[in-house]
Amino acid sequence: MNVVVCAKQIPDPANPGQLSPDTHTLVREGKLILDDSDAYGVEVGLQLAEAAGGEVTLVSMAPHGETSGLRTALAMGAARAILVSDEALAGSDALSTAKVLAAAVRRAEPDLVIAATESTDGYTGTLPVQLAELLGLPSVSFAKRLELAGGVVHADRQTETGYDEVEVALPALVTVTAGVVEPRYPSFKGIMAAKNKPIEQLTLADLGIDPASVGAAGARQEVVSVVAAEARQAGEIVIDEGDAHERIVAFLEQLKVI
């Protein structure tokens, strides 16, 4: 069982992020950390691989050959990682990123691909399904529980009213929600072992991808401006003088809630 987990490395949310004045995109320099959302995916992958006698391969795309976040996931128990790092990838949109990750994932020949529903620094929520389409795999999104049995994934897919029970044959791609499991903390032994685990670093040339088709050159979306969020206005205080219920009903009707 070869489980591939998409592990995004992001700037530390504890430090205020900076936007490029030219492109209005997040500046990704210095040390990057493992996205909390992907930590859940790593833990799910590890549990499934351990139960099935397999291993976890990480796939990531990051600038400057950054591996700090990957080392965290390797310390958790992943066996190896594939990192795509190329200057031409700067400014990539979700589809460009999916194309690059798809090429990297194919090298790992996975039985199961796991991703978070969305990254904490992007929130598009579109990349996993784009990745599944490019790989030609069936996908299940918002899984809050996963089991493997007889080459079939059994997932509880979270909905607004509960969950759907979904089955899909391997190979497949599944996105998991936060809270699906409790990610383990890397042990000292795991941290030391992670230093010697292999990280294969690739460029676009290694993947056979034309630089003009990805990065800022191939992006199909552009951030034209960024403005500060409006300050929250004070709400209306209703003092009950016998007609409070009527005023509340009128307010709800104005919002078209009722």
Contacts in CASP RR format, 6 or more apart in sequence:
PFRMAT RR
TARGET T0000
AUTHOR 0000-0000-0000
METHOD contacts of the structure
MODEL  1
MNVVVCAKQIPDPANPGQLSPDTHTLVREGKLILDDSDAYGVEVGLQLAE
AAGGEVTLVSMAPHGETSGLRTALAMGAARAILVSDEALAGSDALSTAKV
LAAAVRRAEPDLVIAATESTDGYTGTLPVQLAELLGLPSVSFAKRLELAG
GVVHADRQTETGYDEVEVALPALVTVTAGVVEPRYPSFKGIMAAKNKPIE
QLTLADLGIDPASVGAAGARQEVVSVVAAEARQAGEIVIDEGDAHERIVA
FLEQLKVI
1 48 0 8 1.000
1 49 0 8 1.000
1 52 0 8 1.000
1 53 0 8 1.000
1 54 0 8 1.000
1 55 0 8 1.000
1 111 0 8 1.000
1 112 0 8 1.000
1 148 0 8 1.000
2 54 0 8 1.000
2 55 0 8 1.000
2 57 0 8 1.000
2 108 0 8 1.000
2 109 0 8 1.000
2 110 0 8 1.000
2 111 0 8 1.000
2 112 0 8 1.000
3 45 0 8 1.000
3 48 0 8 1.000
3 49 0 8 1.000
3 54 0 8 1.000
3 55 0 8 1.000
3 56 0 8 1.000
3 57 0 8 1.000
3 110 0 8 1.000
3 111 0 8 1.000
3 112 0 8 1.000
3 113 0 8 1.000
3 114 0 8 1.000
4 56 0 8 1.000
4 57 0 8 1.000
4 58 0 8 1.000
4 59 0 8 1.000
4 105 0 8 1.000
4 108 0 8 1.000
4 110 0 8 1.000
4 112 0 8 1.000
4 113 0 8 1.000
4 114 0 8 1.000
5 38 0 8 1.000
5 41 0 8 1.000
5 42 0 8 1.000
5 45 0 8 1.000
5 56 0 8 1.000
5 57 0 8 1.000
5 58 0 8 1.000
5 59 0 8 1.000
5 73 0 8 1.000
5 78 0 8 1.000
5 113 0 8 1.000
5 114 0 8 1.000
5 115 0 8 1.000
6 38 0 8 1.000
6 58 0 8 1.000
6 59 0 8 1.000
6 60 0 8 1.000
6 101 0 8 1.000
6 105 0 8 1.000
6 113 0 8 1.000
6 114 0 8 1.000
6 115 0 8 1.000
6 116 0 8 1.000
6 128 0 8 1.000
6 131 0 8 1.000
7 34 0 8 1.000
7 35 0 8 1.000
7 38 0 8 1.000
7 42 0 8 1.000
7 58 0 8 1.000
7 59 0 8 1.000
7 60 0 8 1.000
7 69 0 8 1.000
7 70 0 8 1.000
7 73 0 8 1.000
7 81 0 8 1.000
8 34 0 8 1.000
8 35 0 8 1.000
8 37 0 8 1.000
8 38 0 8 1.000
8 60 0 8 1.000
8 61 0 8 1.000
8 116 0 8 1.000
8 119 0 8 1.000
8 121 0 8 1.000
9 32 0 8 1.000
9 33 0 8 1.000
9 34 0 8 1.000
9 35 0 8 1.000
9 60 0 8 1.000
9 62 0 8 1.000
9 66 0 8 1.000
9 67 0 8 1.000
9 68 0 8 1.000
9 69 0 8 1.000
9 70 0 8 1.000
10 28 0 8 1.000
10 32 0 8 1.000
10 33 0 8 1.000
10 34 0 8 1.000
10 35 0 8 1.000
10 119 0 8 1.000
10 120 0 8 1.000
10 121 0 8 1.000
11 17 0 8 1.000
11 26 0 8 1.000
11 27 0 8 1.000
11 28 0 8 1.000
11 30 0 8 1.000
11 32 0 8 1.000
11 33 0 8 1.000
11 121 0 8 1.000
12 31 0 8 1.000
12 32 0 8 1.000
12 33 0 8 1.000
13 120 0 8 1.000
13 121 0 8 1.000
17 26 0 8 1.000
17 27 0 8 1.000
18 26 0 8 1.000
18 27 0 8 1.000
19 25 0 8 1.000
19 26 0 8 1.000
19 27 0 8 1.000
19 226 0 8 1.000
20 26 0 8 1.000
20 27 0 8 1.000
23 91 0 8 1.000
23 216 0 8 1.000
23 223 0 8 1.000
24 223 0 8 1.000
24 224 0 8 1.000
24 225 0 8 1.000
24 226 0 8 1.000
25 91 0 8 1.000
25 223 0 8 1.000
26 121 0 8 1.000
28 62 0 8 1.000
28 63 0 8 1.000
29 63 0 8 1.000
29 64 0 8 1.000
30 64 0 8 1.000
30 66 0 8 1.000
31 66 0 8 1.000
31 68 0 8 1.000
32 62 0 8 1.000
32 66 0 8 1.000
32 68 0 8 1.000
32 69 0 8 1.000
33 68 0 8 1.000
33 69 0 8 1.000
33 72 0 8 1.000
34 42 0 8 1.000
34 69 0 8 1.000
34 70 0 8 1.000
34 72 0 8 1.000
34 73 0 8 1.000
35 116 0 8 1.000
35 119 0 8 1.000
35 120 0 8 1.000
35 121 0 8 1.000
36 120 0 8 1.000
36 178 0 8 1.000
37 116 0 8 1.000
37 117 0 8 1.000
37 118 0 8 1.000
37 119 0 8 1.000
37 120 0 8 1.000
37 178 0 8 1.000
38 73 0 8 1.000
38 115 0 8 1.000
38 116 0 8 1.000
38 119 0 8 1.000
39 73 0 8 1.000
39 76 0 8 1.000
39 183 0 8 1.000
40 116 0 8 1.000
40 176 0 8 1.000
40 177 0 8 1.000
40 178 0 8 1.000
40 179 0 8 1.000
40 180 0 8 1.000
40 181 0 8 1.000
40 183 0 8 1.000
41 114 0 8 1.000
41 115 0 8 1.000
41 116 0 8 1.000
41 176 0 8 1.000
41 180 0 8 1.000
41 181 0 8 1.000
42 56 0 8 1.000
42 58 0 8 1.000
42 73 0 8 1.000
42 76 0 8 1.000
42 78 0 8 1.000
42 183 0 8 1.000
43 76 0 8 1.000
43 181 0 8 1.000
43 182 0 8 1.000
43 183 0 8 1.000
43 184 0 8 1.000
44 114 0 8 1.000
44 146 0 8 1.000
44 176 0 8 1.000
44 180 0 8 1.000
44 181 0 8 1.000
45 56 0 8 1.000
45 112 0 8 1.000
45 114 0 8 1.000
46 56 0 8 1.000
46 76 0 8 1.000
46 77 0 8 1.000
46 78 0 8 1.000
46 184 0 8 1.000
47 181 0 8 1.000
48 112 0 8 1.000
48 146 0 8 1.000
48 148 0 8 1.000
49 55 0 8 1.000
49 56 0 8 1.000
51 148 0 8 1.000
52 148 0 8 1.000
55 78 0 8 1.000
55 79 0 8 1.000
55 80 0 8 1.000
56 77 0 8 1.000
56 78 0 8 1.000
56 79 0 8 1.000
57 78 0 8 1.000
57 79 0 8 1.000
57 80 0 8 1.000
57 81 0 8 1.000
57 82 0 8 1.000
57 108 0 8 1.000
57 110 0 8 1.000
58 70 0 8 1.000
58 73 0 8 1.000
58 74 0 8 1.000
58 78 0 8 1.000
58 80 0 8 1.000
58 81 0 8 1.000
58 82 0 8 1.000
59 81 0 8 1.000
59 82 0 8 1.000
59 84 0 8 1.000
59 101 0 8 1.000
59 104 0 8 1.000
59 105 0 8 1.000
59 108 0 8 1.000
60 69 0 8 1.000
60 70 0 8 1.000
60 81 0 8 1.000
60 82 0 8 1.000
60 83 0 8 1.000
60 84 0 8 1.000
61 83 0 8 1.000
61 84 0 8 1.000
61 85 0 8 1.000
61 89 0 8 1.000
61 92 0 8 1.000
61 97 0 8 1.000
61 100 0 8 1.000
61 101 0 8 1.000
61 104 0 8 1.000
62 83 0 8 1.000
62 84 0 8 1.000
62 85 0 8 1.000
63 85 0 8 1.000
63 87 0 8 1.000
63 89 0 8 1.000
63 90 0 8 1.000
64 85 0 8 1.000
65 83 0 8 1.000
65 85 0 8 1.000
65 201 0 8 1.000
66 85 0 8 1.000
67 81 0 8 1.000
67 83 0 8 1.000
67 199 0 8 1.000
70 81 0 8 1.000
70 83 0 8 1.000
70 199 0 8 1.000
71 194 0 8 1.000
71 195 0 8 1.000
72 186 0 8 1.000
72 194 0 8 1.000
73 81 0 8 1.000
74 80 0 8 1.000
74 81 0 8 1.000
74 193 0 8 1.000
74 194 0 8 1.000
74 197 0 8 1.000
74 199 0 8 1.000
75 186 0 8 1.000
75 187 0 8 1.000
75 190 0 8 1.000
75 191 0 8 1.000
75 193 0 8 1.000
75 194 0 8 1.000
76 183 0 8 1.000
76 184 0 8 1.000
76 186 0 8 1.000
76 190 0 8 1.000
77 186 0 8 1.000
77 190 0 8 1.000
77 194 0 8 1.000
78 197 0 8 1.000
79 197 0 8 1.000
80 197 0 8 1.000
80 198 0 8 1.000
80 199 0 8 1.000
80 200 0 8 1.000
81 197 0 8 1.000
81 198 0 8 1.000
81 199 0 8 1.000
81 200 0 8 1.000
82 104 0 8 1.000
82 107 0 8 1.000
82 108 0 8 1.000
82 199 0 8 1.000
82 200 0 8 1.000
82 202 0 8 1.000
83 199 0 8 1.000
83 200 0 8 1.000
83 201 0 8 1.000
83 202 0 8 1.000
84 100 0 8 1.000
84 101 0 8 1.000
84 103 0 8 1.000
84 104 0 8 1.000
84 201 0 8 1.000
84 202 0 8 1.000
84 203 0 8 1.000
84 204 0 8 1.000
84 207 0 8 1.000
85 201 0 8 1.000
85 202 0 8 1.000
85 203 0 8 1.000
86 203 0 8 1.000
86 204 0 8 1.000
86 211 0 8 1.000
88 204 0 8 1.000
88 211 0 8 1.000
88 214 0 8 1.000
88 215 0 8 1.000
88 217 0 8 1.000
89 96 0 8 1.000
89 100 0 8 1.000
89 204 0 8 1.000
89 214 0 8 1.000
89 215 0 8 1.000
90 215 0 8 1.000
90 216 0 8 1.000
91 215 0 8 1.000
91 216 0 8 1.000
91 219 0 8 1.000
92 100 0 8 1.000
92 214 0 8 1.000
92 215 0 8 1.000
92 216 0 8 1.000
92 218 0 8 1.000
92 219 0 8 1.000
93 215 0 8 1.000
93 218 0 8 1.000
93 219 0 8 1.000
93 220 0 8 1.000
93 221 0 8 1.000
94 124 0 8 1.000
94 125 0 8 1.000
94 126 0 8 1.000
94 127 0 8 1.000
94 130 0 8 1.000
94 221 0 8 1.000
95 126 0 8 1.000
95 130 0 8 1.000
95 220 0 8 1.000
96 213 0 8 1.000
96 214 0 8 1.000
96 215 0 8 1.000
96 218 0 8 1.000
96 219 0 8 1.000
97 127 0 8 1.000
97 214 0 8 1.000
98 127 0 8 1.000
98 130 0 8 1.000
98 131 0 8 1.000
98 134 0 8 1.000
99 134 0 8 1.000
99 209 0 8 1.000
99 213 0 8 1.000
99 214 0 8 1.000
100 204 0 8 1.000
100 207 0 8 1.000
100 209 0 8 1.000
100 214 0 8 1.000
101 127 0 8 1.000
101 131 0 8 1.000
102 131 0 8 1.000
102 134 0 8 1.000
102 135 0 8 1.000
103 207 0 8 1.000
103 208 0 8 1.000
103 209 0 8 1.000
104 202 0 8 1.000
104 207 0 8 1.000
105 113 0 8 1.000
105 131 0 8 1.000
105 135 0 8 1.000
106 135 0 8 1.000
110 171 0 8 1.000
111 170 0 8 1.000
111 171 0 8 1.000
112 148 0 8 1.000
112 153 0 8 1.000
112 170 0 8 1.000
112 171 0 8 1.000
112 172 0 8 1.000
112 173 0 8 1.000
112 174 0 8 1.000
113 131 0 8 1.000
113 132 0 8 1.000
113 135 0 8 1.000
113 137 0 8 1.000
113 171 0 8 1.000
113 172 0 8 1.000
113 173 0 8 1.000
113 174 0 8 1.000
114 173 0 8 1.000
114 174 0 8 1.000
114 175 0 8 1.000
114 176 0 8 1.000
115 127 0 8 1.000
115 128 0 8 1.000
115 131 0 8 1.000
115 173 0 8 1.000
115 174 0 8 1.000
115 175 0 8 1.000
115 176 0 8 1.000
116 128 0 8 1.000
116 175 0 8 1.000
116 176 0 8 1.000
116 178 0 8 1.000
117 125 0 8 1.000
117 128 0 8 1.000
117 141 0 8 1.000
117 142 0 8 1.000
117 175 0 8 1.000
117 176 0 8 1.000
117 177 0 8 1.000
117 178 0 8 1.000
118 124 0 8 1.000
118 125 0 8 1.000
118 127 0 8 1.000
119 125 0 8 1.000
119 127 0 8 1.000
128 139 0 8 1.000
128 141 0 8 1.000
128 173 0 8 1.000
128 175 0 8 1.000
129 139 0 8 1.000
129 141 0 8 1.000
131 173 0 8 1.000
132 138 0 8 1.000
132 139 0 8 1.000
132 173 0 8 1.000
135 173 0 8 1.000
137 171 0 8 1.000
137 172 0 8 1.000
137 173 0 8 1.000
138 168 0 8 1.000
138 169 0 8 1.000
138 172 0 8 1.000
138 173 0 8 1.000
139 172 0 8 1.000
139 173 0 8 1.000
139 174 0 8 1.000
139 175 0 8 1.000
140 153 0 8 1.000
140 155 0 8 1.000
140 157 0 8 1.000
140 166 0 8 1.000
140 168 0 8 1.000
140 172 0 8 1.000
140 173 0 8 1.000
140 174 0 8 1.000
140 175 0 8 1.000
141 157 0 8 1.000
141 174 0 8 1.000
141 175 0 8 1.000
142 157 0 8 1.000
142 158 0 8 1.000
142 159 0 8 1.000
142 175 0 8 1.000
142 177 0 8 1.000
143 155 0 8 1.000
143 156 0 8 1.000
143 157 0 8 1.000
143 158 0 8 1.000
143 166 0 8 1.000
143 174 0 8 1.000
143 175 0 8 1.000
143 176 0 8 1.000
143 177 0 8 1.000
143 180 0 8 1.000
144 156 0 8 1.000
144 157 0 8 1.000
144 158 0 8 1.000
144 163 0 8 1.000
144 176 0 8 1.000
144 177 0 8 1.000
144 179 0 8 1.000
144 180 0 8 1.000
145 155 0 8 1.000
145 156 0 8 1.000
145 163 0 8 1.000
145 180 0 8 1.000
146 153 0 8 1.000
146 154 0 8 1.000
146 155 0 8 1.000
146 174 0 8 1.000
146 176 0 8 1.000
146 180 0 8 1.000
147 153 0 8 1.000
147 154 0 8 1.000
147 155 0 8 1.000
148 154 0 8 1.000
148 170 0 8 1.000
151 169 0 8 1.000
151 170 0 8 1.000
152 167 0 8 1.000
152 168 0 8 1.000
152 169 0 8 1.000
152 170 0 8 1.000
153 167 0 8 1.000
153 168 0 8 1.000
153 169 0 8 1.000
153 170 0 8 1.000
153 172 0 8 1.000
153 174 0 8 1.000
154 165 0 8 1.000
154 166 0 8 1.000
154 167 0 8 1.000
155 165 0 8 1.000
155 166 0 8 1.000
155 167 0 8 1.000
155 168 0 8 1.000
155 174 0 8 1.000
156 163 0 8 1.000
156 164 0 8 1.000
156 165 0 8 1.000
156 166 0 8 1.000
157 163 0 8 1.000
157 164 0 8 1.000
157 165 0 8 1.000
157 166 0 8 1.000
158 177 0 8 1.000
168 174 0 8 1.000
186 194 0 8 1.000
204 210 0 8 1.000
204 211 0 8 1.000
204 214 0 8 1.000
211 217 0 8 1.000
212 218 0 8 1.000
236 251 0 8 1.000
238 244 0 8 1.000
238 247 0 8 1.000
238 248 0 8 1.000
249 258 0 8 1.000
252 258 0 8 1.000
END
